[in-house]
Amino acid sequence: MTCELQSTLEASGIEWPALRNHIPSMAHVIQLALGALMSSLGVKGRTESWEDHERDQQFGENESIHIGKSQRL
């Protein structure tokens, strides 16, 4: 998106280097801020994937079976 903005502005005679003026998305900024806050509080993030969590909820943590990517629908 920034490259397209750079092209559009250059067509109007405005110099705006996309790499130097990259605009991060608000969701990413919030994610980084929350990650820093959680790290400073000593909170550890999730180590399992969403699929693993859902499978453990369905089958129970000790009864879960591992499904390979080729077996998923």
GROMACS elastic network, one bead per residue, 0.5 to 0.9 nm:
[ bonds ]
;  ai    aj funct       b0    kb
    1     4     6  0.51689   500
    1     5     6  0.62868   500
    1     6     6  0.86654   500
    2     6     6  0.60966   500
    2     7     6  0.86353   500
    2    17     6  0.87349   500
    2    18     6  0.53579   500
    2    19     6  0.79321   500
    2    21     6  0.81485   500
    2    22     6  0.65055   500
    2    23     6  0.75646   500
    3     7     6  0.62573   500
    3     8     6  0.86557   500
    3    17     6  0.83725   500
    3    18     6  0.57009   500
    3    19     6  0.82691   500
    4     7     6  0.50730   500
    4     8     6  0.61755   500
    4     9     6  0.85959   500
    4    18     6  0.87203   500
    5     8     6  0.50838   500
    5     9     6  0.60903   500
    5    10     6  0.84488   500
    5    16     6  0.83392   500
    5    18     6  0.76495   500
    6     9     6  0.52121   500
    6    10     6  0.59956   500
    6    11     6  0.85842   500
    6    14     6  0.84859   500
    6    15     6  0.76226   500
    6    16     6  0.56803   500
    6    17     6  0.63236   500
    6    18     6  0.57605   500
    7    10     6  0.50939   500
    7    11     6  0.62155   500
    7    12     6  0.88239   500
    7    16     6  0.87507   500
    8    11     6  0.52188   500
    8    12     6  0.67131   500
    8    14     6  0.87068   500
    9    12     6  0.50864   500
    9    13     6  0.64145   500
    9    14     6  0.50841   500
    9    15     6  0.67996   500
    9    16     6  0.68475   500
   10    15     6  0.57779   500
   10    16     6  0.72516   500
   11    14     6  0.73925   500
   12    15     6  0.88753   500
   16    20     6  0.82616   500
   16    21     6  0.72936   500
   17    20     6  0.55962   500
   17    21     6  0.62004   500
   17    22     6  0.84774   500
   18    21     6  0.51406   500
   18    22     6  0.56492   500
   18    23     6  0.87257   500
   19    22     6  0.55169   500
   24    27     6  0.83914   500
   24    28     6  0.66364   500
   24    29     6  0.67519   500
   25    28     6  0.53216   500
   25    29     6  0.64132   500
   25    30     6  0.88032   500
   26    29     6  0.50356   500
   26    30     6  0.61763   500
   26    31     6  0.85434   500
   27    30     6  0.51631   500
   27    31     6  0.61320   500
   27    32     6  0.86926   500
   28    32     6  0.61706   500
   28    33     6  0.85797   500
   29    32     6  0.51939   500
   29    33     6  0.61836   500
   29    34     6  0.86203   500
   30    33     6  0.50778   500
   30    34     6  0.60454   500
   30    35     6  0.83957   500
   31    34     6  0.52467   500
   31    35     6  0.60130   500
   31    36     6  0.86258   500
   32    35     6  0.50394   500
   32    36     6  0.62155   500
   32    37     6  0.86483   500
   33    36     6  0.51825   500
   33    37     6  0.62181   500
   33    38     6  0.86322   500
   34    38     6  0.59925   500
   34    39     6  0.83677   500
   35    38     6  0.51770   500
   35    39     6  0.60213   500
   35    40     6  0.85777   500
   35    45     6  0.86290   500
   36    39     6  0.50638   500
   36    40     6  0.61583   500
   36    41     6  0.86543   500
   37    40     6  0.51638   500
   37    41     6  0.62933   500
   37    42     6  0.86861   500
   37    43     6  0.86914   500
   38    41     6  0.50593   500
   38    42     6  0.61790   500
   38    43     6  0.50908   500
   38    44     6  0.73357   500
   38    45     6  0.82546   500
   39    43     6  0.57296   500
   39    44     6  0.70658   500
   39    45     6  0.87754   500
   40    43     6  0.76573   500
   44    47     6  0.84927   500
   46    49     6  0.77180   500
   48    51     6  0.81399   500
   48    52     6  0.60765   500
   48    53     6  0.66036   500
   49    52     6  0.51805   500
   49    53     6  0.63166   500
   49    54     6  0.87223   500
   50    53     6  0.51031   500
   50    54     6  0.61837   500
   50    55     6  0.85725   500
   51    54     6  0.51806   500
   51    55     6  0.60869   500
   51    56     6  0.85530   500
   52    55     6  0.51213   500
   52    56     6  0.60962   500
   52    57     6  0.85952   500
   52    64     6  0.86117   500
   52    66     6  0.83237   500
   53    56     6  0.51470   500
   53    57     6  0.62312   500
   53    58     6  0.87241   500
   53    61     6  0.87416   500
   54    57     6  0.50601   500
   54    58     6  0.62501   500
   54    59     6  0.86759   500
   55    58     6  0.50768   500
   55    59     6  0.59632   500
   55    60     6  0.76180   500
   55    61     6  0.81427   500
   55    64     6  0.64686   500
   55    65     6  0.80499   500
   55    66     6  0.87298   500
   56    59     6  0.53077   500
   56    62     6  0.78215   500
   56    63     6  0.77450   500
   56    64     6  0.57721   500
   56    65     6  0.87906   500
   57    60     6  0.55386   500
   57    61     6  0.70062   500
   57    64     6  0.88986   500
   58    61     6  0.85859   500
   58    64     6  0.82192   500
   59    62     6  0.79394   500
   59    63     6  0.56801   500
   59    64     6  0.53347   500
   59    65     6  0.81318   500
   60    63     6  0.53133   500
   60    64     6  0.61186   500
   61    64     6  0.58220   500
   62    65     6  0.88133   500
   67    70     6  0.81186   500
   67    71     6  0.61543   500
   67    72     6  0.68587   500
   68    71     6  0.53613   500
   68    72     6  0.67265   500
   69    72     6  0.53665   500
   69    73     6  0.84686   500
   70    73     6  0.80479   500
